[in-house]
Amino acid sequence: MHAITFAHPGPPEVLAWSDTAAPAPAADEVVIDIRAAGINNADLLQRRGAYPVPAGASPILGLECSGTVSWVGNAARDWKVGDRVCALLTGGGYAEQVAVPWEQVLPLPRGVDLVDAAGLPETACTVYSNLYMITGLRPGMSVLIHGGGSGIGTFAIQWAKALGVTVVTTAGSNEKLNRCAALGADILINYRDTDFSKQTLLATGGKGVDRILDIVGADYLVRNLSCLALDGHLVIIGNTGASADPSLPLRSLMMKRHSVSATTLRARPRAQKAAIVKAVRENVWPLIESGRIAPVIDSVLPMSNAADGHRLLAEGRTVGKVLLRVP
């Protein structure tokens, strides 16, 4: 088969569409003929040599895909050849085929294009597992979503609004904030010209927000905690800012009864991923099929142009997902 490979870490130019071995699936896996794959920040980090591949995972980039089931192992369940699906991967999405545990596969949501569906699994599973399963976000609460124009952000805004939550979001341009408003965000903050923590406190009457979903990490830690309400929960899913980790202000955490979680999805054990995918299928897929949540797609490029996709995402001007389509 063909896949995007690279011989050594480096800039986008190291990525090449080349011949490589087809996957050798296990009995409890299915093989998907890939139609499209989503680009995530983890892919850019791995390409640069800054994200070690988990043990046993494919070294090929790509943590989510859509396509058609072409083979089903005799120990796999629920799926048959010809099913149109999307899947949460541990790697291997930038290719013509991928083998994936059957529990990490999701049906194509009704009303969603097969290519567009490639932008759903990683975002949906990340948002739901962190904001609902970990922080317990519930109707009537408030949440601050950083990076509202990102793939994660555009999905999180829609899901939180469907849940009945007040949404505060940050983005780096007024154009992005306008897109966030169209998705339902209630309070819009341009982090380039406004201190988001002060603006969040102002907008909430000094109370702060109940939950925060943060993709920035270390650089935002102190400011996040300063605008987190009593009994609030901060969940960190990225560390794109500083290289050094700051100290946690333990006294403040204790006095305000704050909770802080830091998670990644890719390296979770198979059983945890299966539980997340099952919960997403039961609780999030109906919202997509009813039209209350839609994948936000910025660009779709040929998979052979993966380098261009990486450059596009790195520029920071996209709103929603960048996808790679198999020729």
N, C-alpha and C positions, 0 to 999 in steps of 0.2 A: 504494500500500500504506500501512499504518499503521506508525509507528515511534515510539519515544521520542526526542524532540528537545528541545533547549533553545537559546534565542536568545542567552544570555549565561551565563558562569560564575556559580555561586551555590550556595545551599543546595538540599536535595532538592526544594524547591517549584518550582524552575525546570523540572523534568522534566515533559513533557506527551506524551500519546499522541495523535499528530496525523497528518494526511495528509502524505505525502512521496513523492518519486519512487521508483519501483521500481528495483532495481539493473540496470545495463547490463553484463551479463557479457561477458568476453572468451572467445575460442575455446577457451582451455585452462582454463576454469573450469566449475564446476557451480553451479546455483541450488538452494538448499535452502528448502523451505517450512518455516519454523521452528515447532517445537512448544514449545520452551523454551530459555532462555538462562541462563547462570550469571552471578552478580554477583561481580566481583573488585575488590580494592582499587584497581586501576588505574582502574576506572570511576569510583570516588568522586573520585580525584585529577583525572581529566579533567573531571568535572563542575564541580570547583572551579577549573579553569583551571591546574592544577599538573602536567599531563601532556600535553605537546604531541603532537598526532596525527602519526604518521610520514607522510612524503611518500607520496601515492598511496593512503593508507588511508581507509576510510569514516569520516566524522566521527561517525557514530552509535555509541553505546556498545555494548560487548559483545564479549568476546574468545573466547567459546565458545558453542556451541549444539547442539541436537539437532533432528532433523526428517526430512523426506522429500525425496529428490531429485526436482525437478520439471522440470529442464532440464539437458542435458549438451552442452557445446560440442564441436565436431567435432575439436578437438585435445586433448580431455580423454580420459583412460583410466580403466579399472577400474569405472566407475559407470554405472548405467542409471536411467532414470526409475522411480520407485517404491521405490528402495532406502531403507531406514531407516538413518540415519547420525547421527553427531555430528561436529563439526569444530572445529579450531583456527582462530580468526579473527584478523585484524589490526584488526577493527572491524566494526560492523554487526549485532551479535547481537540488540540490542533492537528487533526489527522482525519483520514477517511473512515477509519473504524476505531472503536474503543470497546474494551471489555470492562464491565462494571457490575458490582454486586446487585442482584435483582432488587434488593430492598431500597436502593438509592435511585431507582427509576420512578418517574412520575408520568402519568398520561398527559398527552397534549390537551391543554384546557380547551373546552369548546369556545370557538370564536377567536382563537389566537392563531396567527400564521405560524407555520412550522419553523421558519427562520427566526422570527421574533421570539419564539419560545426558548431559544438558546440563552436569552438574557434573564430567565426567571429562576432557575434552580439555586444558584449561589446566593443571589440577592434575597429571595424569599426565605431560604433556610437560615441565612445570617440574621435577617431582621426578626423573624419569628422566634428563633431560638434565643436570641439575646433579649429582645424587648418583652416578650411574653413569658417564655419558659424560665429565664433567669431573673429578670427584674420584676416580673409580675405586673406589667403595665395593664391598666384596666380602664374601662369607660369613666369619664369624668376627671381623669388625671391630666397632667401636662407633660410634654416631652420636648427636649431640645435636641434637634437632629443636626449635627454638623455635616457640612458638605451636601447641602440639599440638592445640588445639581448633579451629583454622582449617581451611578447606577443604584447603589445602596440607598442614597438619600431620596431619590425620586420614588422608589418603591416604599420606603419607610414612611414617607409623608402620606401616601395614599392609604397604606394599611392602617396607620394610626388614626386617620380621619374616619375610615370605615369602622374603626373600633369605638369611636366617640371620644377622641382625645384632642385636647388643644395642642397645636403644633407650633413650636418656635423653630426656625431654621436659619442657618447661616449659609452664605455663598459669597463668592468673590466678585460678583458683578451684579448690577441692577437687572441686566437681561436674564441672568440665571434666577434671580429672585422673582422676577415676573413669571417665569415658568413654574417656580415653586408655588407661587400664589395660585396659579391656574390648577395645580394639583391639589390645592386645598389648604396649604400652609396658612396659619393665622397671623403669625408675627414674623417679619422678615428682617434680617440683620445682615448688612454688608460688612463682613469682618475686616475688609481692607481699610475702611474709614471709620469704623465704630468699634468700641470695646464691647464684645458680645456679652461679657458677664454683666457689665453695668446696664446695658440695654435690656438684657433679660430680666434683671431685677426691677428695672423701671417698668417694664411691660407687665410684670406680674405683681405690681404693688409692693415690692420688697420681699415677697414670699419666696421667689425662686421657682424652679420647675421640679416636678416629682422624679423625672427620669432624664438621663442624658445618654445619647448614642454618639460615641466619639470615634472618628477615624484618624485623628491627628496624634493623640497620645501625649507624650511628655510635655511638649510646649504648652498644652492646654490644661494640664492637670490642676494647677492651683486655681486658675480662673473658673474651670468647671465646678470645682467644689464651692467656690464663693457664690455661685448662683444656683446651687442645688438646695432644694427645700429641706426642711426637717424630715428625717426618715427617708430621704431621697437615695436613689441608686444611680451611680455612674457606671456604665459599661463601656470599656475601651476595646475596639476591634482593630485598631491600627496604630502605628507609631511612625508617622511620616514626617514628624518634626525633628526634634533634637536627637542627638546620638547618645546623650547622657540621660539617665533616669533620675528624676528628682526624688526627694524624700517625701513620704506621705506625712501630712500634718496630723499626727495621731490625736492630739488633744482636740482639735477641731472636729475630726471624724467622730470622736466619742461624744462630744457635747451635742452635736447635731444629729447623731445616730445615722451617719452616712454609711452607705455600703459602696464598695468599689469592686468591680469584676473586670478581668482582662481575659479575652478569649480569642482563639482562632478556630476555624471550622475544619480546615483541611486535615489536621493531624488528629482529630478526634477518633476514638475507636469506632469500629464498624457498627457496633450495637448502638452507640450514641447517634451516629448519623442515621441509622435506620429509624430510630425513634423520632428524630427531628423530621425526616422526610415523611413519615407516616402522619405526624401532627400537621405538617404543612398541607398535605393532601386533604386531610379532613377539615381543616379550619381556614386555610388560605385559598385553596383552589376554588371553593364556591364563590368567594369574593371576586376572583378573576373571571369566572364564568358568568357572573351576573353583571360584569362591566364596571364594578366599583373600583377595581384595580386593573390597570393595563400596563404592559411593558412599555417603558419609554426608551425608544431606540434613537440614538444620535446618528449612527452611521453603520452601513453594512459594506464590508470590503471583501474582495476575493481572499480566500485563505492564503494564497500564494503571496499576498501583499501584507502579511502579518507585521512586517517591519513598519509599514505606514500606519497600521492600526496602533502599534505601540507608541509611535511618535505622536499620533493624534491624542491618545489618552494622556500622555505625559505633558502635553501642552496645557492641559487644564481648562480648555475652552468648551469641552463637550458637555452636553446635558443628557443624562441617561447613559445607555449602554453602547459600546462599540462592539460590533459582531463581525465574525469572519465566516464567510459562506464557502462551502466546499464547491469547487468548480463543477 
